[in-house]
Structure formats: structure tokens, C-alpha cells
Amino acid sequence: MGRLSLRNPLATPEQIAESPSQRQGMSAKYEASMRSYGCHLIQASGTILCLPQLVMATAQVLLQRFYYLASIQDFPLRGIVLGTLFLACKTEENPQTIRNIINVVDIVVKRDRGYPEVVTDGYDSEYYELKNEMVIGEMQVLRRLAFNVQVELPYGLLANYLRSLELTDQERVPQLAWNYVNDLLRTPVYVCFQPETIACGAIFLAARECRVGLPTSPPWWAVFDANAEDVVQVAKAIRALQARKVPHIMPLSAHELKMHGEGVLDEHVAQMRKEMRNKLDAEMKFASQEKNVDEGDGGGKRSQAEHVDDGTQPKSRRGARDSTSRDHNRRRHTSSRSRDTRHSSYRPH
């Protein structure tokens, strides 16, 4: 990745051949799954936050760039997901609060792992740990990318190319090509090719899927400043992504990376799922018992009042009690008036 430019910085062949994570022992296949899952977290969280697609795409491209300059072992996935999403919200002028981003990403992770979807308290240790990860992640992304967070996306080019090729009236081609452009965010394609090539690759595969012919004289991709071999490589990346299944239990912290290396991550997640569900059930049971106790006390008081006034006592006793109550109220009223007169200010007639 070279000097600052309005064009997207691309990874060098050496970086593509062997990323920092692979140099530290991670397989290329597992790294691809980790990157894909990180992009999934960004996309799902942004959807819940009602962010524009531009913000979510920018965050995913920043994540892909970062892991060509740093390893997942040194900078675990969760902190970089939080940091890139927070940074993209600011660069694309759609700011979100730290708490909203943390809560939503945490909920998406819990949903993927089958945990109870309970929002973290803003004052507990878990929340402050996630907040520290977000701040460190954003700082490291800016540092490693040398503050070059310019991201040019192919959405506008794709719309223009479809219009130029007279494909906008096709039933499936435009939407299919748009979906491919979004799917490619989970691959390193955005760090390997410029937006023109990505848009052409999406159109090429969508037209081929729908069996729609494209002009070849002159070659349509050449008109859009794309190379035929690169267009085919983009299409192959889409095919490879469709064939790959990413598990929803991936190590998100340094501790979980260690457990994954020891082969106990799935067991740990299952144990945490059981403990969190038992804890939630106990809390709900306790809250229900308290509610029943409160309702029982209120019902007892009402029943006592009804028993006093239900007319079962003899009339003579009720009459004596009522007379005593009236005399007592009269004395209280008289005493109150005397106090009011004694403490009131003087008003001349």
C-alpha cells in the first residue's frame, strides 16, 4: 500500500501471498474464515443500527486492509470490528455512540453463539473491557493505515455500467450484480482490485447466471478500463465465497484464540451458553417470586379491609365504632383550625 491517493490502496503481491497472520502460523483458509466472520459482524450490526450500506462497506474494507498490515494473533477480531465500525461511522458522517455500537456487536455475537440476548450494563467490567478494545482497535487501524481511510466503493460505477450496457430493464441482472458487490466485501477482493474491476466482475457473473449476452466488439470490460483476467478473478472469488461456509463460533479475543489452538473453544462456548441461560432463568424466577409476593401482600390488605366493612359485625358495635370515629375526626378538625389561626399572619379588618 503506497502513498496517499484518492484511489484505493492495494495490497502488494508479497502481502497477498503471505499475510502477517499466516507468517505467525495461521492457515490461509482459517484466516479467510476469520475475515469473513468479522465482516459478517459489521454487516449484521450495521443493519440493526440502521446504518447506510456505505458505512458498513467502508468498515469492512478497512478491516480487510488492516489484516494485510497486522496479524489477527496480535490484534484479535472483536476489537478491530468495533474499531473499524466506529471509525467508518465518523468518516462517512454518520456518527453513533460508543455504547450503541458495543451493545449491538455484543448482541450479534451472543445471537450467533446461542447465548441469551441480554444487553450489557454500561457500568460493569464487561462493558469497559469492550470499550477499551474499541478504542485500541480504532487507534491501531489509524496507525497501521497511516490515517489513509479513503475508501472508493463500486456502487456508483455499477449503476452507471448497468445503464450503459442497457441492463437496467433486465429482471434479475441489476439486483444480482448488486448482491455480488456486497458479498465481495467478505473477501480480500477490495484490497486487490480497483472498483472498476469489481463492478465489471459482478456484472459479468450476473449476466452469465441470467444468460444475458454482453457486447464483445469492442469488449465491454475494456470500455470500463478493466482487464479481462482480473474480471474473471473477481467472478471466481464470488464463486469461492458461495461455496465456503463460515462457522458462527470464531475466536474473538486473545484468550479465545488460545483456546482455539488448544481445541477447547467449542466446549467453552457450550459451557458459557449453559451458565448464562441458567443465570437468566434464576433471575427471571426470582423476579417472578417477588412479583407474586407483592401481589399477595396487596391482596391480603384488601381482604382485611373488606372483612372489616363486610357487615358481619353486630350493628351496635359498628354504630359505637362509627360514633367514636366521628368524634375523633371532629376533634382533629377543631385542633387543626386552632393551629391555623394561631400561626396565621395578622390581617386588619
C-alpha positions in Angstrom: 0.0 0.0 0.0 1.7 3.2 -1.3 1.4 6.9 -0.8 -1.9 8.7 -0.1 -4.2 8.9 -3.1 -7.9 9.2 -3.9 -7.6 5.8 -5.4 -7.9 2.7 -3.2 -4.6 1.5 -1.9 -4.0 -2.1 -3.0 -2.0 -4.9 -1.2 1.3 -5.9 -2.7 1.8 -9.3 -4.2 4.0 -10.2 -1.3 1.3 -9.3 1.2 -1.3 -11.2 -0.7 1.0 -14.3 -1.0 1.6 -14.4 2.8 -0.2 -12.2 5.2 1.1 -11.3 8.7 -1.4 -13.9 10.3 -0.1 -16.6 8.0 3.5 -15.8 8.9 2.6 -16.4 12.6 1.2 -19.9 11.8 -2.5 -19.3 10.8 -3.6 -21.2 7.8 -4.9 -19.2 4.8 -8.3 -20.9 4.9 -8.9 -20.2 8.5 -7.7 -16.6 8.1 -10.3 -16.2 5.3 -13.0 -17.5 7.6 -11.9 -15.1 10.3 -12.0 -12.1 7.9 -15.4 -13.2 6.6 -16.8 -13.6 10.1 -15.5 -10.1 11.1 -17.3 -8.6 8.0 -20.4 -10.5 9.0 -20.4 -8.9 12.4 -20.0 -5.5 10.9 -22.8 -6.0 8.4 -25.2 -7.5 10.9 -24.5 -4.8 13.5 -24.8 -2.0 10.9 -28.2 -3.4 9.8 -29.5 -3.3 13.4 -28.2 0.2 13.8 -29.9 1.2 10.5 -26.6 2.4 9.1 -26.3 3.2 5.3 -24.6 0.4 3.3 -21.8 2.9 2.5 -20.8 2.9 6.2 -20.9 -0.8 6.6 -18.9 -1.4 3.3 -16.3 1.2 4.4 -15.8 -0.6 7.7 -15.4 -4.0 6.1 -12.8 -2.6 3.6 -10.8 -1.1 6.4 -10.8 -4.4 8.3 -9.6 -6.2 5.2 -6.8 -3.6 4.7 -5.7 -3.8 8.3 -5.2 -7.5 8.4 -2.7 -7.2 5.5 -0.6 -5.0 7.8 -1.1 -6.7 11.1 -1.9 -10.2 12.3 -5.1 -11.5 13.9 -3.0 -13.1 16.6 -1.6 -9.6 17.7 -4.9 -7.8 17.2 -7.9 -10.0 17.8 -11.0 -9.8 15.7 -13.5 -8.2 18.1 -11.5 -5.1 18.9 -10.9 -4.4 15.2 -14.5 -5.0 14.3 -15.6 -2.4 16.9 -12.8 0.0 15.9 -13.4 -0.1 12.2 -17.2 0.2 12.6 -16.8 3.2 14.9 -14.2 4.8 12.6 -16.4 4.3 9.5 -19.3 5.9 11.2 -17.2 9.0 11.7 -15.5 9.1 8.3 -18.9 8.7 6.5 -20.5 11.3 8.7 -23.0 9.0 10.3 -21.8 9.0 14.0 -23.0 6.5 16.5 -22.4 6.4 20.2 -19.8 4.1 21.6 -22.4 2.4 23.8 -24.8 1.7 20.9 -22.0 0.1 18.8 -20.7 -2.0 21.7 -24.2 -3.3 22.7 -25.2 -4.2 19.1 -22.0 -6.0 18.3 -22.2 -7.9 21.6 -25.8 -8.9 20.9 -24.9 -10.2 17.4 -22.1 -12.3 18.9 -24.5 -13.7 21.6 -27.1 -14.5 18.9 -24.5 -16.4 16.8 -23.4 -18.4 19.8 -26.8 -19.1 21.2 -26.3 -17.0 24.4 -29.3 -15.1 25.9 -29.5 -11.8 24.2 -29.0 -9.6 27.2 -27.7 -6.1 26.8 -24.5 -5.4 28.8 -24.8 -3.0 31.7 -23.0 0.3 30.9 -21.1 0.2 34.3 -19.9 -3.4 34.5 -16.4 -4.7 33.8 -17.5 -6.4 30.5 -18.7 -3.1 29.0 -15.4 -1.3 30.0 -13.4 -4.2 28.5 -15.2 -3.9 25.2 -14.9 -0.1 25.3 -11.1 -0.4 25.7 -11.0 -2.9 22.8 -12.8 -0.5 20.6 -10.6 2.5 21.4 -7.4 0.5 20.9 -8.8 -1.1 17.7 -9.6 2.3 16.2 -6.2 3.7 17.2 -4.3 0.7 15.7 -6.3 0.9 12.4 -5.4 4.6 12.0 -1.8 3.9 12.9 -1.3 0.9 10.6 -3.1 2.5 7.7 -1.2 5.8 8.2 -4.6 7.6 8.6 -5.4 6.7 5.0 -9.0 5.8 5.4 -10.2 6.8 1.9 -12.4 4.1 0.5 -13.8 4.2 -3.0 -16.7 1.8 -3.5 -18.1 0.5 -6.8 -21.8 1.1 -6.2 -22.0 4.3 -8.3 -19.9 2.7 -11.1 -22.0 -0.4 -11.1 -25.2 1.7 -11.6 -23.6 3.6 -14.5 -22.2 0.5 -16.1 -25.6 -1.3 -16.0 -27.2 1.7 -17.6 -24.6 1.9 -20.3 -25.0 -1.8 -21.1 -28.8 -1.3 -21.2 -29.2 -3.9 -18.4 -31.4 -1.9 -16.1 -34.6 -3.3 -17.6 -33.5 -6.9 -17.0 -35.4 -8.6 -14.3 -32.6 -10.1 -12.3 -29.2 -8.9 -13.5 -29.1 -5.5 -11.6 -30.1 -6.9 -8.3 -27.8 -10.0 -8.7 -24.9 -7.8 -9.6 -25.6 -5.5 -6.6 -25.7 -8.6 -4.3 -22.3 -9.8 -5.6 -20.7 -6.4 -4.9 -22.0 -6.7 -1.3 -20.8 -10.3 -1.0 -17.4 -9.5 -2.1 -16.9 -7.3 0.9 -16.2 -10.5 2.8 -13.3 -11.3 0.6 -9.9 -9.6 0.0 -11.1 -8.5 -3.4 -11.5 -4.9 -2.4 -7.8 -4.8 -1.4 -6.7 -6.5 -4.6 -8.6 -4.7 -7.3 -9.9 -1.2 -8.1 -13.7 -0.5 -8.1 -14.0 -0.6 -11.9 -12.8 -4.2 -12.0 -15.0 -5.2 -9.1 -18.1 -3.7 -10.8 -17.3 -5.5 -14.1 -16.7 -8.8 -12.3 -20.1 -8.6 -10.6 -21.8 -7.7 -13.9 -20.0 -10.5 -15.8 -21.1 -13.2 -13.3 -24.7 -11.8 -13.0 -25.1 -11.7 -16.8 -23.7 -15.2 -17.1 -26.1 -16.5 -14.4 -29.1 -15.0 -16.2 -27.8 -15.9 -19.6 -27.8 -12.4 -20.9 -25.3 -11.6 -23.7 -22.8 -8.7 -23.4 -21.1 -6.8 -26.3 -17.8 -8.1 -27.4 -16.8 -5.7 -30.2 -15.3 -3.7 -28.6 -15.0 -5.7 -25.4 -17.4 -4.2 -22.9 -14.9 -4.5 -20.0 -12.2 -2.6 -21.9 -14.6 0.3 -22.3 -14.7 0.5 -18.5 -10.9 0.3 -18.0 -10.9 -3.3 -16.7 -8.7 -6.2 -17.6 -10.4 -9.5 -18.7 -8.2 -11.7 -16.5 -9.0 -9.5 -13.4 -12.7 -9.6 -14.2 -12.6 -13.4 -14.3 -10.7 -13.5 -11.0 -13.3 -11.4 -9.3 -16.0 -13.7 -10.6 -14.1 -16.7 -9.2 -13.8 -15.0 -5.9 -17.6 -14.8 -5.8 -18.0 -18.5 -6.6 -15.4 -19.4 -3.9 -17.3 -17.4 -1.3 -20.6 -19.1 -2.2 -19.0 -22.5 -1.7 -17.4 -21.6 1.6 -19.4 -21.9 4.9 -18.2 -19.8 7.8 -18.9 -21.2 11.3 -20.6 -18.8 13.8 -18.2 -19.7 16.6 -14.9 -17.9 15.9 -12.3 -16.7 18.4 -12.8 -13.0 19.1 -10.2 -12.3 21.8 -6.7 -13.3 22.6 -8.0 -15.8 25.2 -10.3 -17.4 22.8 -7.6 -17.6 20.2 -5.5 -19.6 22.7 -8.5 -21.9 23.5 -9.0 -22.4 19.7 -5.4 -23.5 19.5 -5.9 -26.0 22.3 -9.1 -27.2 20.7 -11.5 -26.3 23.5 -13.2 -23.2 22.2 -16.4 -25.0 21.2 -16.6 -26.7 24.6 -16.1 -23.3 26.3 -18.8 -21.7 24.3 -21.3 -24.5 25.1 -20.4 -24.2 28.8 -20.9 -20.4 28.8 -24.2 -20.9 26.9 -25.5 -23.2 29.7 -24.3 -21.0 32.5 -25.8 -17.8 31.0 -29.1 -19.5 30.4 -29.2 -20.9 33.9 -28.4 -17.5 35.4 -31.1 -15.8 33.3 -33.6 -18.4 34.3 -32.8 -17.9 38.0 -33.1 -14.2 37.7 -36.5 -14.5 36.0 -37.7 -16.9 38.6 -36.6 -14.6 41.4 -38.3 -11.6 39.8 -41.5 -13.7 39.3 -41.5 -14.7 43.0 -41.0 -11.1 44.2 -43.9 -10.1 42.0 -46.2 -12.8 43.4 -45.2 -11.7 47.0 -46.0 -8.1 46.3 -49.4 -9.1 44.8 -50.1 -11.4 47.7 -49.4 -8.6 50.3 -51.7 -6.2 48.4 -54.4 -8.8 48.2 -54.2 -9.6 51.9 -54.6 -5.9 52.8 -57.6 -5.6 50.6 -59.2 -8.7 52.0 -58.7 -7.4 55.6 -60.3 -4.1 54.7 -63.2 -6.0 53.0 -63.6 -8.1 56.2 -63.9 -5.1 58.4 -66.6 -3.5 56.2 -68.4 -6.6 55.1 -71.3 -6.0 57.6 -70.7 -9.2 59.6 -70.2 -7.4 62.9 -73.2 -6.5 65.1 -74.9 -3.2 64.5 -74.4 -2.0 68.0 -70.6 -2.4 67.8 -70.5 -0.9 64.3 -72.5 2.1 65.5 -70.4 2.7 68.5 -67.2 2.4 66.4 -68.6 4.8 63.8 -69.7 7.3 66.5 -66.2 7.2 68.1 -64.6 7.7 64.7 -66.8 10.8 64.0 -65.9 12.3 67.4 -62.2 11.7 66.8 -62.3 13.3 63.4 -64.2 16.3 64.8 -61.6 16.9 67.5 -58.8 16.7 64.9 -60.5 19.2 62.7 -61.0 21.6 65.5 -57.4 21.3 66.6 -56.2 21.9 63.1 -58.3 25.1 62.8 -56.9 26.4 66.1 -53.4 25.8 64.9 -54.0 27.5 61.6 -55.5 30.5 63.4 -52.6 30.7 65.9 -49.9 30.6 63.2 -51.6 32.8 60.6 -50.4 36.4 60.0 -52.4 39.4 61.2 -54.9 40.8 58.7 -56.6 44.0 59.8 -60.4 44.3 59.1 
